[in-house]
Amino acid sequence: MAKKAVITGINGPVITLKGNTGFKMAEMVYIGKERLVGEVIRLNREMTTIQCFEETTGLRPGEEVESTGDAISVLLGPGILNNIFDGIERPLSEIALRTGSFIGRGVSVDSLDLSKKWQTHITVAAGQKVQGGTVIAEVPETSSITHRSMVPPNLSGTIESVKPDGEYSILEPIATLVQADGTKTELTLAQKWPIRVPRPTEQRYPAAKPLVTGQRILDTLFPLAKGGTAAIPGGFGTGKTMTQHSIAKWSDADIIIYIGCGERGNEMTQVLEEFGELKDPRTGKLLMERTTLIANTSNMPVAAREASIYTGVTLAEYYRDMGYDVAIMADSTSRWAEALRELSGRLEEMPAEEGFPAYLASRLSAFYERAGYMHNLNGTEGSVSIIGAVSPQGGDFSEPVTQNTRRFVRCFWGLDKSLAYARHYPAIHWLTSYSEYLEDLAPWYKNTVSPRFMEDRTQLVSILNTESSLMEIVKLIGSDVLPDDQKLVLEIARVIRLGFLQQNAFHPEDTCVPMEKQFLMMETILYLYERSRELVALGHPMSVLKEDPIFDRVISIKYDVPNKEPERFQEYHDAIDKFYDDVLARN
């Protein structure tokens, strides 16, 4: 029987109840006459504290709070993809039909369509022993993704009976499971799972494969592994959201979960509209067919914002358990941390640096630790990669959210406002960014792309670092005093920056670049450097070398060589050799 208690205090989204209510920690509750959704966040004998996921205006002491007996959970089943939810998995399209443009208080809607019939293929038979994760049915959720309904992780036993293939709704029984103690359980296409509890797996694998994004600065210089974690910190207007959009569209992840956590309403609207129109380059159909959006704008209650990233990562883990590679775009974790700060302040907890709660680091680590490349309970392999945007105030990377995020992610893509204002996109700065996955992924690059890949990449980074050192001298005394070999480094670094690191999202050949072309571009630039260095060593001045258009021609490779015609790179190697011979012949 549901337990009930009476509200004694309200402080924004924080509600207090006096006395020993009998509620459980992290239990979901219904608050007041409008049955607002809440969660128990603190318990002792004298008081119970609840956070409300909805606006509490008009709520008053004396109204009742009713327990549900369950933790805050999400319904996992067909219908998640090609859908837009709020922070606690309520479909926004359904809410809009009932309450209009703004979410009404106490609105109760089903997370997924319970009446829709799905064409179902049953994959188990009577008498079969099953365990958590065993696939019991397959449903074509969209034309791009097959949904594999599974036995919930906490169940195992023998299938007593199954229904024939046909059309079933997500809560309609399709099989009966008899557990070891004789308990019978009806299995359906859907299951529930608490959002704050990671779904179990058999084994976590070390990083071994990159998440290929088609963005050269990411794939070549600062790669992210499948099942890895990355942060994209940057000030206003530096391109955090657009970088995530590019990764969502072009990466080789199977499923995309986009979490708009505390973003501006107009920006979130733009995301929803753009994702609804984007064509999936893999299938030619709409990208939304393998995407789920969780929209939690800055004017929505802070408690729901805090829950939204847990909702998103739980949906991701569910599809990972089916054997899919999932990429989560969390935009942004700074707004999530601000929600934690507000709730912590209302709970009168001791603040830490800049008012953030002392447990900020542990909450961030718990979120990022749910990423990984896993061996699932059903024998499949899948991954969850987490890419979190961070919005430090004033672009200050020393603030607590950025610094704590840095501790728990292995890939750091630092955006630079000077690059963004110079229209250099992606505005990821090569001196402040790093990837700790390089050693793990080196065997993949050597075996799949080229044995020379890592060596070339190291040389490319070395040239950029040398350029940075030389620019300090140039700022003081000008470039004319530099010897020709150092002038050559500056010129090749310019070719790397403009021809390799800068990428045009609106050019059909440059918006997404395969690994083979990335490597051949790198080889061509370094070949130009090698031949030019030989000329400089023979005494030919850089002023003569720069008269030849070869440097600008190599920059334009990204546009002039189609992605599917790698053989065209030989023309550029021949042109570089001709440039070398011509300079020798003139002198």
C-alpha positions as CSV (number, residue, x, y, z in Angstrom):
1,M,0.0,0.0,0.0
2,A,1.3,3.5,-0.9
3,K,2.7,5.5,2.0
4,K,1.6,9.1,2.5
5,A,2.9,12.1,4.3
6,V,2.2,15.8,4.6
7,I,4.3,18.7,3.2
8,T,5.7,20.9,6.0
9,G,8.1,23.1,3.9
10,I,8.7,24.3,0.4
11,N,11.9,25.9,-0.9
12,G,11.7,26.1,-4.7
13,P,12.0,22.6,-6.0
14,V,13.0,21.3,-2.5
15,I,10.2,20.0,-0.4
16,T,10.4,18.8,3.3
17,L,8.2,16.4,5.3
18,K,8.5,16.1,9.1
19,G,8.6,12.8,10.9
20,N,9.6,9.3,9.9
21,T,7.6,8.9,6.7
22,G,8.7,5.4,5.8
23,F,9.8,6.5,2.4
24,K,12.9,5.0,0.8
25,M,16.0,6.9,-0.5
26,A,15.8,7.7,-4.2
27,E,12.2,6.7,-4.3
28,M,9.8,8.3,-6.8
29,V,6.8,10.2,-5.2
30,Y,3.8,12.1,-6.3
31,I,3.4,15.5,-4.7
32,G,0.2,17.4,-4.0
33,K,-3.2,17.4,-5.7
34,E,-1.6,17.8,-9.1
35,R,0.6,14.8,-8.5
36,L,3.8,16.4,-9.4
37,V,6.7,14.0,-9.9
38,G,9.5,14.1,-7.2
39,E,12.4,12.0,-5.8
40,V,13.5,11.4,-2.2
41,I,17.0,12.8,-1.8
42,R,17.6,12.9,2.0
43,L,16.2,10.9,4.9
44,N,16.5,10.8,8.6
45,R,14.1,10.1,11.5
46,E,13.0,13.7,11.9
47,M,12.7,14.8,8.2
48,T,12.4,13.6,4.6
49,T,13.6,15.8,1.8
50,I,12.3,15.6,-1.8
51,Q,13.3,17.3,-5.0
52,C,10.4,18.1,-7.4
53,F,11.0,17.7,-11.1
54,E,8.2,20.2,-11.9
55,E,7.4,23.8,-11.0
56,T,6.2,24.1,-7.4
57,T,4.4,27.4,-7.7
58,G,1.0,27.2,-5.9
59,L,2.0,24.1,-3.8
60,R,1.4,24.6,-0.1
61,P,2.1,23.0,3.3
62,G,-0.5,20.4,4.3
63,E,-0.8,18.8,0.8
64,E,0.0,15.1,0.7
65,V,2.9,13.3,-0.8
66,E,2.4,9.7,-1.9
67,S,5.1,7.1,-2.4
68,T,5.3,4.8,-5.4
69,G,7.7,2.2,-4.0
70,D,10.0,2.5,-7.1
71,A,13.0,4.6,-7.9
72,I,12.9,7.2,-10.7
73,S,13.0,4.9,-13.8
74,V,12.6,5.0,-17.5
75,L,10.6,2.7,-19.8
76,L,12.9,1.0,-22.2
77,G,11.3,-0.5,-25.4
78,P,10.5,0.2,-29.1
79,G,9.6,3.8,-29.7
80,I,12.6,5.5,-28.0
81,L,14.3,6.4,-31.3
82,N,12.9,9.2,-33.5
83,N,11.5,10.8,-30.4
84,I,12.0,13.9,-28.2
85,F,11.7,13.6,-24.4
86,D,12.1,15.9,-21.5
87,G,14.5,15.2,-18.6
88,I,12.4,12.4,-17.1
89,E,11.4,10.7,-20.4
90,R,8.1,12.3,-21.1
91,P,7.5,12.7,-24.8
92,L,7.3,16.5,-25.6
93,S,5.1,16.0,-28.7
94,E,2.4,14.3,-26.5
95,I,2.7,17.0,-23.8
96,A,2.4,19.7,-26.5
97,L,-0.9,18.2,-27.7
98,R,-2.3,18.3,-24.1
99,T,-0.9,21.5,-22.6
100,G,0.4,23.7,-25.6
101,S,3.9,25.2,-26.0
102,F,4.8,25.0,-22.3
103,I,4.9,21.9,-20.2
104,G,1.8,21.9,-17.9
105,R,2.2,21.0,-14.2
106,G,1.3,17.5,-13.2
107,V,0.8,16.4,-16.8
108,S,0.8,12.6,-16.8
109,V,1.8,11.0,-20.1
110,D,3.2,7.6,-21.0
111,S,6.9,7.6,-21.9
112,L,6.3,5.4,-24.9
113,D,3.2,4.7,-27.1
114,L,1.5,1.8,-25.3
115,S,-1.2,1.3,-27.9
116,K,1.0,1.0,-31.0
117,K,1.4,-2.5,-32.4
118,W,5.0,-3.5,-33.5
119,Q,5.7,-6.3,-36.0
120,T,7.6,-8.7,-33.7
121,H,9.8,-11.7,-34.4
122,I,10.1,-14.0,-31.3
123,T,13.7,-15.3,-30.9
124,V,13.2,-17.7,-28.0
125,A,11.4,-21.1,-27.7
126,A,9.6,-22.9,-24.9
127,G,12.0,-24.9,-22.7
128,Q,14.9,-22.6,-23.5
129,K,17.1,-21.4,-20.5
130,V,17.6,-17.7,-20.5
131,Q,19.3,-15.1,-18.4
132,G,19.5,-11.3,-18.1
133,G,20.2,-9.8,-21.5
134,T,19.0,-12.7,-23.6
135,V,17.3,-11.4,-26.7
136,I,13.7,-12.6,-26.7
137,A,12.3,-10.6,-29.7
138,E,13.3,-8.4,-32.6
139,V,11.3,-5.4,-33.8
140,P,12.1,-3.1,-36.8
141,E,12.0,0.0,-34.6
142,T,13.0,2.2,-37.6
143,S,14.2,1.4,-41.1
144,S,17.7,1.9,-39.8
145,I,17.7,0.1,-36.4
146,T,16.4,-3.3,-35.3
147,H,15.2,-3.2,-31.7
148,R,16.2,-6.3,-29.7
149,S,14.0,-6.7,-26.6
150,M,15.8,-8.6,-23.8
151,V,15.2,-10.4,-20.6
152,P,15.7,-7.8,-17.8
153,P,19.2,-8.0,-16.2
154,N,17.9,-9.2,-12.8
155,L,15.9,-12.2,-14.2
156,S,16.9,-15.7,-15.3
157,G,15.1,-19.1,-15.7
158,T,13.4,-21.2,-18.3
159,I,10.9,-20.1,-20.9
160,E,7.6,-21.9,-20.3
161,S,5.6,-20.5,-23.2
162,V,5.9,-18.0,-26.1
163,K,3.5,-16.2,-28.4
164,P,3.8,-16.7,-32.2
165,D,5.4,-14.0,-34.4
166,G,2.9,-11.1,-34.9
167,E,2.0,-7.6,-33.9
168,Y,2.2,-6.7,-30.2
169,S,2.2,-3.6,-28.1
170,I,5.2,-3.0,-25.8
171,L,3.5,-4.1,-22.6
172,E,1.7,-7.1,-24.1
173,P,3.1,-10.5,-22.8
174,I,5.0,-12.3,-25.5
175,A,6.6,-15.1,-23.3
176,T,6.4,-16.6,-19.8
177,L,9.5,-17.1,-17.7
178,V,9.7,-19.5,-14.8
179,Q,12.5,-18.6,-12.4
180,A,14.5,-21.1,-10.3
181,D,12.2,-20.6,-7.3
182,G,9.1,-21.3,-9.4
183,T,8.0,-17.7,-9.8
184,K,6.4,-17.0,-13.1
185,T,7.1,-13.6,-14.9
186,E,5.5,-12.3,-18.0
187,L,8.0,-10.9,-20.4
188,T,7.1,-8.0,-22.7
189,L,8.9,-5.9,-25.4
190,A,9.6,-3.2,-22.8
191,Q,11.3,-3.1,-19.4
192,K,11.9,-0.5,-16.7
193,W,15.2,0.5,-15.3
194,P,16.2,3.1,-12.6
195,I,18.2,5.9,-14.2
196,R,20.8,6.3,-11.4
197,V,21.8,2.6,-11.5
198,P,24.3,1.5,-14.3
199,R,23.0,-1.5,-16.3
200,P,25.2,-4.5,-15.6
201,T,27.7,-6.0,-18.2
202,E,29.9,-9.0,-18.4
203,Q,33.2,-7.3,-18.9
204,R,34.7,-3.9,-19.8
205,Y,37.2,-3.9,-22.7
206,P,40.2,-1.6,-23.0
207,A,40.1,1.1,-25.7
208,A,41.0,-0.4,-29.1
209,K,39.0,1.2,-31.8
210,P,38.5,4.9,-32.6
211,L,35.1,6.6,-33.0
212,V,35.7,7.8,-36.5
213,T,34.1,11.3,-36.9
214,G,35.3,12.4,-40.3
215,Q,36.8,15.5,-38.6
216,R,40.6,15.6,-39.3
217,I,41.7,17.4,-36.1
218,L,39.8,14.8,-34.1
219,D,40.5,11.6,-36.0
220,T,44.2,12.3,-36.6
221,L,45.4,14.5,-33.8
222,F,43.1,13.9,-30.8
223,P,41.1,10.7,-31.4
224,L,38.3,9.4,-29.2
225,A,38.0,5.7,-28.6
226,K,34.7,3.9,-28.9
227,G,33.5,3.7,-25.4
228,G,35.6,6.7,-24.5
229,T,35.0,10.0,-22.9
230,A,35.7,13.5,-24.2
231,A,35.1,17.1,-23.1
232,I,34.5,20.0,-25.4
233,P,35.1,23.2,-23.3
234,G,34.7,26.6,-24.8
235,G,33.2,30.0,-24.3
236,F,30.1,31.4,-25.9
237,G,30.1,31.2,-29.7
238,T,33.2,29.0,-30.1
239,G,31.3,26.1,-31.7
240,K,30.6,23.5,-29.0
241,T,27.1,22.6,-30.2
242,M,28.1,22.6,-33.9
243,T,31.1,20.3,-33.2
244,Q,28.7,17.9,-31.5
245,H,26.3,18.2,-34.4
246,S,29.1,17.2,-36.8
247,I,30.1,14.2,-34.7
248,A,26.4,13.1,-34.4
249,K,25.9,13.2,-38.1
250,W,29.2,11.8,-39.4
251,S,30.6,9.5,-36.7
252,D,30.4,5.8,-37.1
253,A,28.2,5.4,-34.0
254,D,25.0,3.4,-34.6
255,I,22.8,5.4,-32.2
256,I,22.9,9.0,-31.2
257,I,21.5,10.3,-27.8
258,Y,21.5,14.1,-27.7
259,I,20.9,15.7,-24.3
260,G,20.2,19.4,-24.3
261,C,20.8,20.1,-20.7
262,G,19.9,23.6,-19.6
263,E,20.5,25.1,-23.0
264,R,18.7,28.3,-24.3
265,G,15.2,27.6,-25.7
266,N,16.0,29.1,-29.1
267,E,19.1,27.0,-29.4
268,M,17.3,23.8,-28.4
269,T,14.6,24.7,-31.0
270,Q,17.2,25.0,-33.7
271,V,18.7,21.6,-32.7
272,L,15.2,20.0,-32.8
273,E,14.5,21.5,-36.2
274,E,17.9,20.7,-37.7
275,F,18.0,17.1,-36.5
276,G,14.5,16.6,-37.9
277,E,15.7,17.5,-41.4
278,L,19.2,16.0,-41.4
279,K,19.8,13.2,-43.9
280,D,21.7,10.2,-42.5
281,P,24.8,9.8,-44.7
282,R,24.9,6.1,-43.9
283,T,21.4,5.2,-45.1
284,G,20.2,8.2,-47.0
285,K,17.1,8.4,-44.7
286,L,16.5,10.9,-41.8
287,L,19.1,11.0,-39.1
288,M,16.3,11.0,-36.5
289,E,15.7,7.3,-37.3
290,R,18.7,6.5,-35.2
291,T,18.6,9.4,-32.8
292,T,16.9,10.3,-29.6
293,L,16.7,13.9,-28.3
294,I,16.3,14.8,-24.6
295,A,15.4,18.5,-24.4
296,N,15.7,20.2,-21.1
297,T,15.9,24.0,-21.6
298,S,17.1,26.6,-19.1
299,N,13.6,27.6,-18.1
300,M,12.6,24.1,-17.1
301,P,12.9,23.0,-13.4
302,V,16.5,22.5,-12.2
303,A,15.8,19.1,-10.7
304,A,14.7,17.7,-14.1
305,R,17.8,19.2,-15.6
306,E,19.9,17.3,-13.0
307,A,18.1,14.0,-13.9
308,S,18.3,14.5,-17.7
309,I,21.8,13.2,-18.2
310,Y,21.0,10.1,-16.2
311,T,18.0,9.5,-18.4
312,G,20.1,9.9,-21.5
313,V,22.9,7.5,-20.3
314,T,20.4,4.9,-19.3
315,L,18.8,4.9,-22.8
316,A,22.3,4.6,-24.2
317,E,23.2,1.6,-22.0
318,Y,20.0,-0.1,-23.1
319,Y,21.0,0.1,-26.8
320,R,24.6,-0.8,-26.0
321,D,23.2,-4.0,-24.4
322,M,21.7,-4.9,-27.8
323,G,25.1,-4.7,-29.4
324,Y,25.1,-1.2,-30.8
325,D,27.7,1.6,-30.6
326,V,26.1,4.6,-28.9
327,A,27.4,8.2,-28.8
328,I,26.0,10.6,-26.2
329,M,26.2,14.3,-26.8
330,A,25.7,16.1,-23.4
331,D,25.2,19.9,-24.0
332,S,26.2,21.1,-21.5
333,T,27.5,19.6,-18.3
334,S,28.1,23.1,-17.0
335,R,24.3,23.8,-16.9
336,W,23.9,20.4,-15.2
337,A,26.5,21.4,-12.6
338,E,24.7,24.7,-12.0
339,A,21.5,22.7,-11.3
340,L,23.4,20.7,-8.7
341,R,24.7,24.0,-7.2
342,E,21.2,25.5,-6.9
343,L,19.8,22.3,-5.3
344,S,22.7,22.1,-3.0
345,G,22.2,25.7,-1.9
346,R,18.5,25.1,-1.2
347,L,19.5,22.1,0.9
348,E,21.8,24.4,2.8
349,E,24.8,22.2,2.2
350,M,28.4,23.5,2.8
351,P,29.5,25.0,-0.6
352,A,32.9,24.3,-2.1
353,E,34.7,26.2,-4.8
354,E,32.6,28.9,-6.6
355,G,29.5,27.6,-4.7
356,F,29.4,24.2,-6.3
357,P,28.7,21.3,-3.9
358,A,31.6,19.3,-2.5
359,Y,30.3,16.2,-4.4
360,L,30.6,17.8,-7.8
361,A,33.6,15.7,-8.7
362,S,32.1,12.4,-7.7
363,R,28.9,13.2,-9.6
364,L,30.9,14.0,-12.8
365,S,33.0,10.9,-12.4
366,A,29.9,8.7,-11.9
367,F,28.4,10.0,-15.1
368,Y,31.6,9.6,-17.3
369,E,32.3,6.2,-15.8
370,R,29.1,4.8,-17.4
371,A,30.9,5.1,-20.8
372,G,32.8,2.0,-22.0
373,Y,33.3,-0.7,-24.6
374,M,31.5,-3.7,-23.1
375,H,31.0,-7.4,-23.4
376,N,27.3,-7.6,-22.7
377,L,25.4,-10.2,-20.7
378,N,24.0,-11.7,-24.0
379,G,27.5,-12.1,-25.5
380,T,27.3,-9.1,-27.9
381,E,29.7,-6.2,-27.8
382,G,28.6,-2.6,-27.6
383,S,29.8,0.8,-26.5
384,V,28.7,4.0,-25.0
385,S,30.9,7.0,-25.8
386,I,30.2,10.2,-23.9
387,I,31.1,13.7,-25.4
388,G,30.3,16.4,-22.9
389,A,30.3,20.1,-23.8
390,V,31.5,22.4,-21.0
391,S,30.6,26.1,-20.9
392,P,33.0,27.9,-18.6
393,Q,32.0,31.4,-17.8
394,G,34.2,33.8,-19.8
395,G,36.0,30.9,-21.4
396,D,38.0,30.3,-18.2
397,F,39.2,26.7,-18.2
398,S,40.4,27.0,-14.6
399,E,36.9,27.0,-13.2
400,P,35.7,24.0,-11.2
401,V,33.5,22.2,-13.8
402,T,36.2,22.2,-16.5
403,Q,39.0,21.2,-14.1
404,N,37.0,18.4,-12.5
405,T,35.8,17.2,-16.0
406,R,39.4,17.1,-17.0
407,R,40.2,14.6,-14.3
408,F,37.7,12.1,-15.6
409,V,37.8,12.3,-19.4
410,R,40.7,11.1,-21.5
411,C,40.1,13.3,-24.4
412,F,40.1,17.1,-24.2
413,W,39.1,19.2,-27.2
414,G,39.7,22.8,-26.1
415,L,37.9,25.4,-28.2
416,D,39.6,28.8,-28.7
417,K,37.6,32.0,-29.3
418,S,40.4,33.6,-31.3
419,L,40.2,30.7,-33.8
420,A,36.4,30.9,-33.9
421,Y,36.4,34.7,-34.5
422,A,38.9,34.1,-37.3
423,R,36.4,31.7,-38.8
424,H,38.8,28.7,-38.3
425,Y,36.4,25.7,-37.7
426,P,36.5,23.4,-35.9
427,A,37.9,26.0,-33.4
428,I,39.8,23.2,-31.5
429,H,43.2,24.5,-30.5
430,W,46.0,22.0,-31.1
431,L,48.1,23.4,-28.2
432,T,45.5,23.1,-25.4
433,S,43.9,19.8,-26.6
434,Y,45.1,16.3,-26.0
435,S,44.0,12.7,-26.2
436,E,45.2,9.9,-23.9
437,Y,43.8,7.3,-26.2
438,L,46.7,7.6,-28.7
439,E,48.8,4.7,-27.4
440,D,45.7,2.5,-27.1
441,L,44.6,3.2,-30.7
442,A,48.1,3.1,-32.3
443,P,47.8,-0.6,-33.3
444,W,44.4,0.1,-35.0
445,Y,45.9,3.0,-37.0
446,K,49.0,1.0,-38.0
447,N,47.0,-2.1,-39.1
448,T,43.9,-0.4,-40.6
449,V,45.2,2.9,-42.0
450,S,49.0,2.7,-42.4
451,P,52.1,1.7,-40.5
452,R,53.4,5.2,-40.9
453,F,50.3,6.9,-39.5
454,M,51.5,7.5,-35.9
455,E,54.9,8.7,-37.1
456,D,53.4,11.2,-39.5
457,R,51.0,12.4,-36.8
458,T,53.8,13.0,-34.4
459,Q,55.7,15.0,-37.0
460,L,52.7,17.1,-37.8
461,V,52.2,18.0,-34.1
462,S,55.9,18.7,-33.7
463,I,55.7,21.3,-36.6
464,L,52.8,23.0,-34.9
465,N,54.5,23.1,-31.6
466,T,57.7,24.5,-33.2
467,E,55.6,27.2,-34.9
468,S,54.1,28.3,-31.6
469,S,57.6,28.7,-30.2
470,L,58.8,30.6,-33.2
471,M,55.8,32.9,-33.2
472,E,56.9,34.2,-29.8
473,I,60.1,35.4,-31.4
474,V,58.3,36.8,-34.5
475,K,56.0,38.9,-32.2
476,L,59.1,40.5,-30.6
477,I,61.5,41.1,-33.5
478,G,59.6,40.1,-36.7
479,S,60.0,37.1,-39.1
480,D,62.8,38.6,-41.3
481,V,65.5,37.7,-38.8
482,L,64.6,34.0,-38.8
483,P,66.9,31.6,-40.7
484,D,65.3,30.0,-43.8
485,D,64.8,26.6,-42.2
486,Q,62.6,28.3,-39.5
487,K,60.7,30.3,-42.1
488,L,60.0,27.0,-43.8
489,V,58.5,25.6,-40.5
490,L,56.2,28.6,-40.3
491,E,55.1,28.2,-43.9
492,I,54.4,24.4,-43.5
493,A,52.6,25.1,-40.3
494,R,50.3,27.5,-42.3
495,V,49.7,24.8,-44.8
496,I,48.8,22.4,-41.9
497,R,46.5,24.9,-40.3
498,L,44.6,26.0,-43.4
499,G,44.8,22.8,-45.4
500,F,44.4,20.1,-42.8
501,L,43.1,21.4,-39.4
502,Q,40.5,23.9,-40.9
503,Q,37.5,22.1,-42.3
504,N,34.5,23.4,-44.3
505,A,31.2,21.9,-43.2
506,F,29.5,23.2,-46.3
507,H,31.8,21.7,-48.9
508,P,30.7,18.2,-50.0
509,E,34.3,16.8,-50.1
510,D,35.4,18.5,-46.9
511,T,32.5,18.1,-44.4
512,C,33.5,14.5,-43.7
513,V,36.8,13.0,-44.7
514,P,37.6,9.2,-44.6
515,M,40.7,8.0,-42.7
516,E,42.5,7.1,-46.0
517,K,42.3,10.6,-47.3
518,Q,43.3,12.1,-44.0
519,F,46.4,10.0,-44.0
520,L,47.3,10.8,-47.7
521,M,46.8,14.6,-47.0
522,M,49.1,14.3,-44.1
523,E,51.7,12.4,-46.2
524,T,51.5,15.0,-49.0
525,I,52.1,17.9,-46.6
526,L,55.0,16.2,-45.0
527,Y,56.5,15.3,-48.4
528,L,56.3,19.0,-49.4
529,Y,58.1,19.8,-46.1
530,E,60.8,17.2,-46.8
531,R,61.5,18.4,-50.4
532,S,61.5,22.0,-49.4
533,R,63.8,21.3,-46.5
534,E,66.3,19.7,-48.9
535,L,66.1,22.9,-51.1
536,V,66.7,25.1,-48.0
537,A,69.7,22.9,-47.0
538,L,71.2,23.5,-50.5
539,G,71.0,27.2,-49.9
540,H,67.8,28.2,-51.7
541,P,66.1,31.0,-49.8
542,M,62.5,30.8,-48.7
543,S,61.6,33.9,-50.7
544,V,62.3,31.9,-53.9
545,L,60.4,28.8,-52.7
546,K,57.3,30.9,-51.8
547,E,57.1,32.3,-55.3
548,D,55.9,28.9,-56.5
549,P,52.1,28.3,-56.0
550,I,52.8,24.7,-54.7
551,F,52.1,25.7,-51.0
552,D,48.6,27.0,-51.8
553,R,47.9,24.1,-54.2
554,V,48.6,21.7,-51.4
555,I,46.2,23.7,-49.1
556,S,43.5,23.2,-51.6
557,I,43.8,19.4,-51.7
558,K,40.9,19.1,-49.3
559,Y,38.6,20.5,-51.9
560,D,40.3,19.4,-55.2
561,V,40.8,15.7,-54.4
562,P,37.4,13.8,-54.1
563,N,37.2,11.5,-51.1
564,K,36.7,8.5,-53.3
565,E,39.7,9.2,-55.6
566,P,42.8,8.7,-53.4
567,E,44.9,7.8,-56.5
568,R,44.8,11.6,-57.3
569,F,47.3,12.2,-54.6
570,Q,50.1,10.9,-56.8
571,E,49.5,14.0,-59.0
572,Y,50.5,16.2,-56.1
573,H,53.6,14.2,-55.2
574,D,54.6,14.6,-58.9
575,A,53.9,18.3,-58.7
576,I,56.1,18.6,-55.6
577,D,58.9,16.8,-57.4
578,K,58.5,19.1,-60.4
579,F,58.7,22.1,-58.0
580,Y,61.9,20.7,-56.5
581,D,63.5,20.2,-60.0
582,D,62.4,23.6,-61.2
583,V,64.0,25.4,-58.2
584,L,67.2,23.5,-58.8
585,A,67.1,24.3,-62.6
586,R,66.6,28.0,-62.0
587,N,69.7,28.2,-59.8
